[in-house]
């Protein structure tokens, strides 16, 4: 009501000004009052059997009027402004509830006409407790773009299922555009706080900052300034603001919806809804939203953990062993030998390992480990190892690789205690520098196995890596007498304490392989023919 009173007051002032200036020749143009304001509401999923919608609580409003510049839709404290007269609201109160939305049409000079529309909407989705806990914790939780992660921001086709399929930002690539210092605070009371600069609130709160978005779409935020860079507007000056958030599940897909102009990361317009594509990684969410032009799906990785791993400093800088795979043909026999025969070794794998160049070959500067279907549910692959050729205690291992994309492939880069034949596994110890499940190609794992945690899952952690099968990444372990640290692209995502009671204080050798099926590979795509792990180099520093 305060905003409506302000509009009426402004209108009276304009009319008085017009009357007082009638004797002057200067004019302010025609003042036109919008007329014939019509509003319709379409409840998503509404039909004869579901008159109140499908339970998602989503309602699409559209308005039209003559002599109108723009429209504002108001529900309680939630507002959306759109020159085209379109807005979407999500009503999340459980059950069938009646909601009243006010629509205001603005003409020239700020003159307006308003009307209201009432809708009866069904909402049936109650978010699971673990998702609510992940978002808000005990009351509120702050999230940020995971800028140190490959593919933390990017785009792909509308409706695509591969994160950042067409473009994914590299670690810290957008450091200067006004996005990484933003914080998105989800509060248990349903409020969403957007902090535009989290670095300027000490010792007192400073609400000023900048944001980042799509040219044209970001105009909805108002404001001025910033730098146009192609289709992006960078560093638009903007202040902290509050909106509301809710969890919905249209079509069974968990989705975050934001009111007004609330957004995450990069302003794209659209319905301000963010589908939760993946929430399996602790402290992380992979989100996607369709922009207001229905041109792209935009992808974001957000995390509730503040940066910790991007300041890593290695203590091992002396290169003591390497294979750069520069000579085409069979892998260098001075560096690698093979495990041969039917795979599995207790893991239920389906491949047979060979030393054929069909399965392991150096080609064009890369080692290619090829898993190949031979028909009838049979597969061949290769498992290379440095046993008796290079073994070491402590150091940094760095392997640059691109992983196979096929369902059922289980690539691994790892190290095994050299005394495994007499000190049987897990007594010998195992360091899995990188593994990837056959059913999840957006995540990689780092794990250690020893008698204290094995058999079983080991001491393991994962990190999201949506481009693991399309781009090369550095998989690294820093192995010291006191810690075993796992990194991807120099970002620390897992640390394990080491001490004299564990088997990680004697020589290990390296292993590179691609398994098929088994405990981590899972079900193999019935159409599988061949896939490859490509390795650019293997380097060991001490």
N, C-alpha and C positions, 0 to 999 in steps of 0.2 A: 504493500500500500504506500510506503514512503516514496518508492520510485514513481508510482502513478501520480501522487500528489506533486512531486517535483516536476513531472512533465506538464501537468495542468498549470502550475505556477509559471513555468517557462512560457507556456502558450499565452497566458494572460499578458505577460510582459511583452511578448512579440506583438500581440494585437494592440496594446496601448501605444507601442512604438509606431505602429503603422498609422494609427489615428492621428498622433501628434505630428506626423511628418506629411500629412496630406497636402499642406501648402507648399512643400518642397518638390522639386522635380526628380530628386533621387528616388529610386525604387529598390526594393529588396526581392523582387520577383513574386510570382504567384504563390500563395500559401494554399496548398491543396489538402483537403481532408480525405484520407482513404475511405472508400465506400465499398459496399457489397462484400464485406469480409466473410469469407466462407472457410470453415475448418472441418477437416475429416480426420478420423482416427482409425487405423487398421491395427488390430491386435494380432500379433504374430501367432499363426496356428489356428486362427479363428475359423470355424466352419459350423455347419448345422449341428454336429455332434459335440463341438467344443466352442460354445458361444463366447466364452471368456478367454479363449486362447489355449495354447499348448502347455501352459504352466511355466514358460520361461519368464513371463512378466514383461515382455518387450512390446512396446507400442510405437508405431510410426505415425507421426502427425504431419499433415500437410495443410498449408493455408494459402489462400489467394484473395486479392482485393485490388480494386482499381486505385490508381494514383498512389502506389506504395513503393517506398524505397527499400525497406527491410522489415523483417518480422522478428518478434521476440516471443519465445515460449517460456512460460514460468510455471513451475510446480513447486510450491513451498519456497525453499531457498535456492532451488535449482533453476538455472536459466540457460537457454540456448538461443543465440541470435544467428539468423541465416537470411541472406537476401533472397534466396530462392523459395523460402517458405517451407522448409523441411526440417524436422527434428525427430529424434528418437529418445524416448525415456524408458528406463527399466524400473519396474515397480516390484520390489522384492519381498514385501510383507506376505507371509504365507497365507494361503487361502484366497477366497474371492473378496476383493476390497474395491471400494469406490474411490476414484481419484478425480480431482478437478484441476484442469490445466487452463491457465489464462493465456490467450494469444493477443498480442498487441501488434497492429500494423502501423508503421510510421510513414508519414508523408513528408513533404518539404517543410522546412522550418520547424521540424520536430512535432508537428501536429500528428495526433494519433487517434486510432479507433481500436477498441478492444472488445473481445468476447470471451466466453468460457465454454469449455466442452468437458463433459463428464464421461468417464469410462469405468466399466466394471471389469477388473482384470484378475485372472487366476495366476498365482505363483505357487509352485510346488517344490522348488528346489531348496533343500537345506544343506549347506556346504558341510563336507566331512570335517570332523574336529581336527584332523592332522593338517588339513590345508589351512584352516583358520589359524591354527597355532603357528604354522610356517609363516603366514603373512603378518600376523600381529603380535605373536608371542604372548606375553602377559598383559599387554595393553596397547603397545604400539611398536612398530619396527620400521627402521629406515632401510631403504633399498637404493641401489645405484646401478648404472650401467657397468658391466664387468669389463672395463676398458682394456684390461691386460689379456683378455681372452680372444683368440682368433675367432672371427665371426660374431662378435658381440653385437654388431649392428649391420644390417644389410637388407637386401630385397630379393624377391623372386616372383614367380607368376601367381596371380590370384588363385587360391585353392591348391597351391603346390604343397607337397609333403616333405620337401627337402629344405631345411633351413638355409637361408642366404644362398639360394641356388644360383642366382645371377650375379650377386656381388656380396662379399662379406668383408667388413673392415678388419684390417690387421691390428695387432696389439698397439694400443695408444695412437692409432692412425688419426683419430678425430680430436686430438688433444687441444686444438686451438679454436674450436667452433662454438663452445658454450654448452657442452652436454655433460662432460665427465664430472663437473663440480655440482651437478644437480643431485638432489636427494628426493626420494618419493616415500613419504611416511604414511603407512596404512595404520589407522587407529581403530581400536575395537569398537568405538562409538559410531563407526561408519564414515568418519571424515578422512579426507585425503589431503595431505599437506604437501605442496610442491615447493621445495626450497631451491631457489635459482642459483645460489652460490653458497656452498657449505663451508667455504674457507674464510668468510668475512664476518663471522658472528662472535668473534673473540676480541675484546672482552664484552662487548654489548652486541645485541642482535642488529644486523643490518639486512633489511629485506630486499636490497637491490641485487641484481644479477643479470645474466643473459641466458637466452634459450636459442634453440636450433630447430629449423623446420623447413618444410617444403614451400617454395615460392608459390604465392597464390593462396594456398591453404592456410598458411600461418597468418594471413591478413585478418582472420577471424579473431585473433588475440588482441587486435588493436596495437597501439604503440607505433613507434617509428624508429628508424635507424637500422643498424645491422649492416652486414655486408652480403651482397648477392654474389654467389659463386655457382654459376651454372643454374641448376634447378633448385639449389639450396639457398636459404637465408641463414647466415651464421651470425651469432652474437647479437640477436635482437634484444635490446635492453628491456627487462621485464622484472617485476617484483614478485616476491613470494605470494602464493595464493592458496586458498582452500576450496576444495570441492567435496563431493561425496563419492564413495565407492561401494560396490556391492558385488557379490559372487552370484553368477547365474550359470545355467547349463543348457543353452539352446541345443537341441539335437543330441543331448547327452554330453556335450563338450564343455568342460569347466572353463569359465570365462570371467575375466574381471571387467566390469563396466564402470566408467567414470562419468560424472555429471558435468554439465557445462562444457568448458573448454579444457577440462583436465586431460592430461596426456602423459606419456612416459617416453623419455629419450628424445624423440624427434617428432615434431608436430606434423601430422599427416592429414588432419581433418577426418572425415568419415564419422562413424558412429561412436568413436571413443571407446570401443570394446577391444579387449586383448585376450585372445584365446590362449589358454595355458597349454602349450604344445607338449611340454615335458616339465615335470616337477620332481623327478626321481633323484636328482643330485642334491645333497644337503646344501642349504643356504642359497639355492639357485632356482630360477625359473627361466624357461625359454618361452617367449611370448611372440605372438604375431597378430597384426592388425591389417585390415584392408584400408587403403587410403580413400579420401573423399572423391577421387576421380575414378575409383574402381580400376585403377591402372596397375597397381602392384600390391603384393603382400609385403609388409615390412616386419622384420624379425629383430628381436632384442634378447640378449641374455642379461638378466639382472641378478644381483646378488645382495644379500643382507650382510655380507662380511666386508669390512673395510679393507683397502689394499694392504697386503702383507707380503706377498711373494715376489713383487716386482723390484725389490731392492736387493735381491740375492747376489751375494759375492762368493765366488768359488775360492777354495783354498788350493785347488789343484790346477796348475797352469802349464806344466811341462808335458808336452805330447810324447807319450812313450810307445804307442802302438796305434796303427791305423790301417784301414783299407778304404781307398777312395774309389775302387772299382773302375779304374781307368782303362783296363785292357780287356777287350771283348773276348768271350769264350767261357770256358769253365771257370768257376771261382778259383782264386789263387790257392794252390795246394799248400803253400807255405803258411797260410793263415787259417784254412778251413779244412775240416774233415766232415764226415757225415754220420748220422744215425740212420740205419737202414732197416726196412722191414715193416710189418704191419704196425700201425700206430696204436695209440691207446694208452699203454702202460698204466692201466687202471682208470683212464679217463673216458673210455667208451668211444674213442675217435674212430673214424671210418677210413682214413687214408692209409696208403702204403707209401713209406718214404723211400725215395730212390736217389742215386747220384747222377742221374741223367741230366743232360743240359736242357731237356724238355722241361724239367722241373726247377732247375737252378742254373741260371746263366747270367753272365755279365754282358750287357748290351747297351751301347750308347752312353756309358758312364754310370749305369745303374745296375745293381744286383737285382735280378727279378726272380722271386720265388713263386712259381706257378703251381697252383692247385688245379688239377685237370680231372674231369669226369671221364672214366673209361667205359661207362655204360653199366647198367644193371646195379646201380647203387654203389659202384666201386670208384675209388679216386686215388690219384697219385699226387704226391707233393714232395717237398724237400725239407730236411732239418739239418742246418749247418751248425758246426760247433768248433770252438778253438781249443778243445781238449788236447792236452799234451803239446800244443803248439804255442799257445799264449795263455798263461794263467797269472792271476795277480791278486793282491790284497790291498784294499782301499784305493780310492781314486774316483775320478769322474768319467762316466761312460756317456757318450753322446752319439745318438743314432738319428740320422735324418731320413724319414721314411714317409711313404704314402701307402695307405692300407687298402685291402680289397673291400669292395662294396657289397658283395653277394651275401645273401642270407645263408647262414650256416658256416661261413668261414671264421676261423679262430686264429688270427695272427698273433705272434708273440715275439718279443725281444727280451731276453732274460739271461740270468747267470745262475750257475749251479755249483755247489761246493765240489771241489775236485776229488774229495774222498768219498763220493757217493757210493762207490762199490763196496766199501768196508763200513762206512758210517751211513747206513741206509736212510733214505728220505723219510721224514723231514729232518733227521738228525744232521745231515750235511748242510742244510740251509738252502734256500732258494730266494733269489731276488728277481721279481718280475718287473722289469723296467717299463714295459708296456704290454698290455693284453687288451683285446677287444672281443666282446661277445658277438656271437653270430646273429643275434636278433636286435642288437642296438649298435648302430653304426654312427651314432652321434656322441658317444661317450668312450673314454679309455680308462683303464685301470692301472694302478700301481700297487704291488703287493709284496710282502715278504712271508715266507713259510719257515717255520721252525717248530720244534716240539711243543713250545708253549702255546701255539695257536693252531697247529695242524695235527691231524687232517681236518679239513673243513675249509672255511673261507680265508684263512690266513689273516694277517693284519693288512687291510686293504682300504683304498679310497679311490674315488672316481673323480674325473673332471669332464665337463662338457666340451666337446670338440666337433661341432657339426660339419666341418670341412675335412675330417680325417681321411676320407676316401677320395677327395678331389684335389687336395693340396698336400704338399710336403710340410711336415712339422718336425721339430727337434724333440726327441724323447730322451730324457737325461736322468741319470741317478748320480747323486753325490754321496759316496760311501766313505764314511769316516769311522774312527774307533768309537765315536760317541753317538753318531746319527746316521741314518740312511734317509736321504731327502730325494723326493720324486718331483720332477719338473716337466712341464710341456712348454716349449718356447720360452724357457727361462722363468716361467711362473711356477712357484712352489704350490703344490696342492696336497702333498702328503709328507709327513715326517715321522719316522720311527726311531725310537731310542735304541742305541746299540750299547752293549756292555760285554764284559769278559765271559758272562755265562751263556751268551748266544753263539751260534756257529758262524757269525759274520766277522771272524777275526783270523781267517786263513784263506788260502788261495781258492779262487773261483775261476770258471771259464765261461765264455759267452756262447749263447745259442740263439739262432734265428730260424723261425719256422712258421708255416701256415698249416694248421690242422683243419680237419673237416668234421663237423658235428661234435659229439662228445659233450662234456659237462658245461662248457662255455659256448661251444659252437651251436648247440641245439639243433633244431630241425633245419635241414638243408633244402633250399629252393629246388623243387622238382625239375625246373628248367635249367638248373646250373650246368654250365659246360666248362668254363675256365675263368679264373680270376687270379690276381697277382698282388703281392706285396713288393713294392719297389723301394730299394734302399740306396740313397745317394752316397752315404759314407758311414763308417763306424770309427770312432776315435776314443782313445783312452788317455786320460791325463793323470799324472801323479805329482 
